Amino acid sequence: MPEIFADTFYWIALANPADARHQAARAFDLTNSQSTLVTTDEVLSEFLNYFADAGERKRRIVIGMFEEAFKHPGIEVLPQSRQSLLRGLDLYKARNDKGYSLTDCISMVAMRERNITNV
């Protein structure tokens, strides 16, 4: 099965019906059921952080999505480690001309290591 990286942008769009890309994220889910979604602990942490002040109801929804990601057979969540953090930091330092977040850099390193080109 092809692997597709699910970044924070995807999770936020999927969770938020008011997001301009919500329908595209839902349609993606329906048309890519044979693919494996790959994400990271860091991405899912950033996803929860985004909704930190969204209220109790929305927080329950995103917590459920977070927990389901770890159980879903079509999703692989790469664990955070000191090594992944430091490899991401190396890229973050090397690309100070870009506006990449540390989570972006960790994601890019993970994608490179897995030869994932679709996000």
C-alpha positions in Angstrom: 0.0 0.0 0.0 1.3 3.5 -0.8 2.1 5.7 2.2 0.8 9.2 2.5 2.0 11.6 5.2 -0.8 13.2 7.3 0.4 16.5 8.6 -1.2 18.9 11.1 -2.9 20.7 8.3 -4.8 17.6 7.3 -5.9 16.7 10.9 -7.1 20.3 11.6 -9.1 20.4 8.3 -10.6 17.0 9.0 -11.7 18.0 12.5 -13.0 21.4 11.7 -16.2 21.6 9.5 -15.6 25.4 9.2 -12.2 24.9 7.7 -12.1 25.8 4.0 -10.4 22.4 3.3 -12.6 20.3 5.4 -14.5 18.7 2.5 -11.3 18.0 0.7 -9.9 16.2 3.7 -13.1 14.1 4.0 -13.0 13.4 0.3 -9.4 12.3 0.6 -10.3 9.8 3.3 -12.9 8.3 1.0 -10.7 8.0 -2.1 -7.5 6.8 -0.4 -8.8 4.0 1.7 -6.1 1.6 0.3 -3.3 3.9 1.4 -1.6 4.0 4.8 -1.5 7.3 6.5 1.7 8.0 8.3 2.0 10.7 10.9 4.1 11.4 14.0 3.5 11.9 17.7 4.7 15.5 17.2 2.1 16.2 14.5 -0.7 14.8 16.7 0.6 16.9 19.6 0.5 20.0 17.4 -3.0 19.1 16.3 -4.2 18.9 19.9 -2.4 22.2 20.7 -4.3 23.9 17.9 -7.6 23.1 19.5 -6.5 23.8 23.1 -8.9 26.7 23.6 -11.7 25.5 21.3 -14.0 24.5 24.2 -14.9 21.3 25.9 -17.0 19.8 23.0 -14.4 20.3 20.3 -11.6 19.1 22.6 -13.5 15.9 23.2 -13.8 15.4 19.4 -10.1 16.0 18.7 -9.1 13.8 21.7 -11.2 11.0 20.2 -9.5 11.5 16.8 -6.1 11.5 18.4 -6.8 8.2 20.2 -8.4 6.7 17.1 -5.3 7.4 15.1 -3.3 5.0 17.3 -5.9 2.2 16.9 -6.8 2.6 13.3 -5.3 -0.2 11.1 -4.8 2.3 8.2 -2.8 4.8 10.2 0.8 4.5 11.5 1.9 6.9 14.1 5.7 7.2 14.3 6.7 7.6 17.9 8.6 10.6 19.2 12.1 9.9 20.3 15.2 11.8 21.3 16.7 10.7 17.9 13.7 12.0 15.9 13.8 15.3 17.8 17.5 15.8 17.2 17.3 14.9 13.5 14.5 17.4 13.1 16.5 20.0 15.0 19.4 19.4 12.6 17.2 20.2 9.6 15.6 23.2 11.5 19.1 24.6 12.1 20.2 23.9 8.5 17.2 25.7 7.0 17.0 28.8 9.0 16.2 30.6 5.8 12.8 28.9 5.8 9.8 29.3 8.1 9.7 25.6 9.0 8.5 24.7 12.5 10.4 22.1 14.4 7.4 19.8 13.8 7.6 20.4 10.1 11.3 19.5 10.2 10.7 16.3 12.1 8.0 15.4 9.6 10.2 16.1 6.6 13.0 13.9 8.1 10.4 11.1 8.8 9.1 11.4 5.2 12.6 11.3 3.8 13.5 8.2 5.8 10.3 6.4 4.6 10.5 7.7 1.0 7.1 9.3 1.3 6.5 12.0 -1.3 2.7 12.5 -0.9 1.4 14.8 1.9 
